[in-house]
Each structure stands twice: as structure tokens, then as C-alpha cells.
Amino acid sequence: MKVLVVGASGYLGGAVCARLERAGHEVIGLSRSGGGPARRTLRGDVTRPALALAGAALEEVRAEVTHIVTAFGSVDWDCGPDTALDLHAAGIRSVLGLARTCDRFTGLVHVSSLLALGRASGRVGNRELYVGQTFRNWYEYGKYVAESLVRAARDVPSTSVRFGPLLGVPPAAGALSARHGLLAVLPPLLQGYPVHLREGGDFPCYAGEVTGAAEVVHRAVETPASGRTWTWFDPADPTLAEVLRALCRPLGRVPRIVDSATVGRLQRLLASRTGTPDALLGYAEPWFDLDPSVLDAVPGGPPRCPAGYLEATGREVFA
Ligand SMILES: NC(=O)c1ccc[n+]([C@@H]2O[C@H](COP(=O)([O-])OP(=O)(O)OC[C@H]3O[C@@H](n4cnc5c(N)ncnc54)[C@H](OP(=O)(O)O)[C@@H]3O)[C@@H](O)[C@H]2O)c1
């Protein structure tokens, strides 16, 4: 198979390239910088038609690529509507447009996010996408629109794979960033500020490990596209509080997690002083109720996460 991985220089995209090449697939890694671990890389931009490819590179993609993986766009919970919609949504439109012109195309593997479910109420599974939910931020909405576009494009065979927050040390050095997502809460925790989480954070956050996610993408590439959605997270299903404690452990710190509305209010007021990103405050309440049987839909069973991946993440980021 010849796979175009879009977002190949990123945290997940790099791990996907490494996994696919290890399985013997030919990989073309695409990003604006043209970086990443793939043996073959191209510069491109998903916000432009044909991903800004031209000439021989575009001809090769159209004549030879069998699969496209969408792993572009950062997990930026603070992004505005421009990034969320121009990148996640318009980017998917460009990818779908390109896929329609590829002669040997057999499958799109779209990397979605469980956060596309926003504040869904009631039990949700792989089939649900819009259940009347509201969204905490533009990132969630952008991922929701992107997955909706993939589902609606019935002429492009696809599988969407949903992940929660991914942690762990990726195969390519330097791709792990603590600027976005769950890791952005660590600086105030490490400084000793109390953090309010409803029920003391004793609720699922559906974390997973990055090479496990890359394994799931690899299986999706090798499985005939069915228009279905898969979900994967660490089958051990650590709670949000357990994840935060494990991330802080290598630094010898125990985070001060409390269930206190007063602390929650102070946290909002002092967010800029304590370095707590605004968007993180929205995740202090239980997220949504995900049907645990979603994991059964991953062919071959859900990959396990390597022991100690959360501690390894904390060590890597703050050592
Ligand atoms: N990490 C997670 O916890 C997680 C969980 C669930 C879902 N996801 C999804 O996985 C995807 C990747 O996340 P990540 O954490 O790997 O992000 P990341 O490390 O920031 O990587 C983003 C990648 O997208 C590329 N990119 C950004 N803008 C682009 C553009 N206009 N055209 C082409 N490439 C572009 C970046 O490279 P250049 O800057 O060089 O272009 C980079 O390769 C996102 O769609 C995210 O929603 C991630």
C-alpha cells in the first residue's frame, strides 16, 4: 500500500509513519515543514486545493496513493474559529477532494477526537456524533465538523478513528509538546496550586498512548474501509486524577486536586496568573459517558498501553 500521511511531522503523524513503514508500507509524509520521520516527505498545505501539491509530486500522488491518513492540526483547545474551521474542516474538504482524484484510492483513515462529542449527555458510542451536544471550545467544534464531513462523503471510502488525549513518548524526538491539551495543566499543578476537579477528578478522560494510537491507525489502513467509526483509549481507563498524578510522579510532586466550587471560582479568576489555560477549565467536570464496548470494534482487540507511559511523559516533558 502507498499511504499519504498528512501531518507527518507531528506527534501522532510521526508515530503513524514509523508504524506503517515498519509494516512494509510505502509512506509519503506531508506537512508544511516537510519534516517528520518518514523516509519520503513532501511539503504541502491542507488549507489549499490539492494540498498545494503540483507537478510530479501531484501526479505521483494521484497515480499511486492507495490510502490517506489525516493527522494534521494541533490539539489547540485555545484556538479560535479560524484555526478550527479553516484547518480542521476546510483541510478535510481538500483531502476529500484530492482522494476523489486518486486513481488507486481505496481508503481514508481520518483521525478524529473523542472531544468531537463535546458535552454529550447520555451514553454515547461509535455511531453517535451529533446528539444535541454543545462544545467547550472551537477545537471540539472543528473536530466535530471534520468528522461530519468525512461521514457525509459517501463516495470516499473511509474509517474514522477517535482518540482521547494522547500521551507517551513518540518514536521521533522532539514531537511531544506540553503547550496544548492535557499537558498544559501541569505547570500550575507542579507549582503547587490547588486545582478544582469535580469528584476530585475521579472520572474517565479516555487517555491513550501515542504508539498504541498509531497501531490503531495502522489497522484501519489494512482493514477495508467501511464508513465506520472506531474508538480507542487505554483499556486500563485511568481516571483524570490518576493520569495527572502519574504525570507528576517522576517530578516528586503530588498534585493538589480538590473538589471545591470555591477553588474552581478562584481558579477562573486567577487563571492567567497561575498559567492555567482558559480552555482547560472546561474539562473540570465529568466529560461524557462513553460506552466501554466501543473498544471491541477495533479489529484484533484494543492494543494495551505500555506500562509507565504516563510517568515517562512527565519525565520527558519536564526533565
Ligand atoms: N495528540 C492528541 O492527544 C490527539 C488526540 C485525538 C486526536 N488528535 C488529532 O490528531 C491530529 C494530530 O495531532 P498532534 O497532537 O499530532 O498534533 P501536532 O503534533 O501539532 O501535529 C500537527 C501536524 O499537522 C501539520 N499541519 C498543521 N497545519 C498544517 C497545514 N495547514 N497543512 C499541512 N499540515 C499541517 C503539522 O506540521 P507543519 O506545522 O509542519 O505543517 C504537524 O505535522 C489532530 O487532528 C488532532 O485533532 C490528537
The ligand as a Tripos MOL2 file, in Angstrom:
@<TRIPOS>MOLECULE
LIG
   48    52     1     0     0
SMALL
NO_CHARGES

@<TRIPOS>ATOM
      1 N1         -2.4580   14.4530   20.3250 N.am      1 LIG1
      2 C1         -3.6450   14.0850   20.8170 C.2       1 LIG1
      3 O1         -3.8390   13.9610   22.0430 O.2       1 LIG1
      4 C2         -4.7970   13.8020   19.8830 C.ar      1 LIG1
      5 C3         -5.9380   13.1450   20.3530 C.ar      1 LIG1
      6 C4         -7.0220   12.9460   19.4890 C.ar      1 LIG1
      7 C5         -6.9480   13.3980   18.1660 C.ar      1 LIG1
      8 N2         -5.8210   14.0330   17.7450 N.ar      1 LIG1
      9 C6         -5.7640   14.5690   16.3650 C.3       1 LIG1
     10 O2         -4.5690   14.1720   15.7190 O.3       1 LIG1
     11 C7         -4.1430   15.1960   14.8400 C.3       1 LIG1
     12 C8         -2.6700   15.4970   15.1080 C.3       1 LIG1
     13 O3         -2.4770   15.8870   16.4550 O.3       1 LIG1
     14 P1         -0.9940   16.0130   17.0310 P.3       1 LIG1
     15 O4         -1.0930   16.0290   18.5150 O.co2     1 LIG1
     16 O5         -0.0880   15.0200   16.3740 O.co2     1 LIG1
     17 O6         -0.6060   17.4990   16.5500 O.3       1 LIG1
     18 P2          0.8320   18.1040   16.2170 P.3       1 LIG1
     19 O7          1.9270   17.3860   16.9090 O.co2     1 LIG1
     20 O8          0.7320   19.5750   16.4350 O.co2     1 LIG1
     21 O9          0.9760   17.8330   14.6450 O.3       1 LIG1
     22 C9          0.2090   18.5340   13.7210 C.3       1 LIG1
     23 C10         0.6930   18.1960   12.3270 C.3       1 LIG1
     24 O10        -0.1490   18.8670   11.3680 O.3       1 LIG1
     25 C11         0.7030   19.5610   10.4550 C.3       1 LIG1
     26 N3         -0.0240   20.7040    9.9350 N.ar      1 LIG1
     27 C12        -0.5280   21.7690   10.6210 C.ar      1 LIG1
     28 N4         -1.1090   22.6240    9.7770 N.ar      1 LIG1
     29 C13        -0.9950   22.0850    8.5350 C.ar      1 LIG1
     30 C14        -1.4010   22.5040    7.2420 C.ar      1 LIG1
     31 N5         -2.0620   23.6590    7.0400 N.pl3     1 LIG1
     32 N6         -1.1170   21.7110    6.1880 N.ar      1 LIG1
     33 C15        -0.4310   20.5410    6.3590 C.ar      1 LIG1
     34 N7         -0.0260   20.0930    7.5600 N.ar      1 LIG1
     35 C16        -0.3000   20.8610    8.6350 C.ar      1 LIG1
     36 C17         1.9380   19.9280   11.2940 C.3       1 LIG1
     37 O11         3.0890   20.1540   10.5330 O.3       1 LIG1
     38 P3          3.5410   21.6080    9.9800 P.3       1 LIG1
     39 O12         3.3290   22.5860   11.1170 O.co2     1 LIG1
     40 O13         4.9350   21.4230    9.5480 O.co2     1 LIG1
     41 O14         2.6310   21.8500    8.8470 O.co2     1 LIG1
     42 C18         2.1180   18.6150   12.0540 C.3       1 LIG1
     43 O15         2.7340   17.6650   11.2160 O.3       1 LIG1
     44 C19        -5.0770   16.3930   15.0590 C.3       1 LIG1
     45 O16        -6.0570   16.3860   14.0370 O.3       1 LIG1
     46 C20        -5.7370   16.0960   16.3840 C.3       1 LIG1
     47 O17        -7.0320   16.6400   16.4470 O.3       1 LIG1
     48 C21        -4.7310   14.2300   18.5440 C.ar      1 LIG1
@<TRIPOS>BOND
     1     1     2 1
     2     2     3 2
     3     2     4 1
     4     4     5 ar
     5     4    48 ar
     6     5     6 ar
     7     6     7 ar
     8     7     8 ar
     9     8     9 1
    10     8    48 ar
    11     9    10 1
    12     9    46 1
    13    10    11 1
    14    11    12 1
    15    11    44 1
    16    12    13 1
    17    13    14 1
    18    14    15 2
    19    14    16 1
    20    14    17 1
    21    17    18 1
    22    18    19 2
    23    18    20 1
    24    18    21 1
    25    21    22 1
    26    22    23 1
    27    23    24 1
    28    23    42 1
    29    24    25 1
    30    25    26 1
    31    25    36 1
    32    26    27 ar
    33    26    35 ar
    34    27    28 ar
    35    28    29 ar
    36    29    30 ar
    37    29    35 ar
    38    30    31 1
    39    30    32 ar
    40    32    33 ar
    41    33    34 ar
    42    34    35 ar
    43    36    37 1
    44    36    42 1
    45    37    38 1
    46    38    39 2
    47    38    40 1
    48    38    41 1
    49    42    43 1
    50    44    45 1
    51    44    46 1
    52    46    47 1
@<TRIPOS>SUBSTRUCTURE
     1 LIG1         1 GROUP 0 **** ****
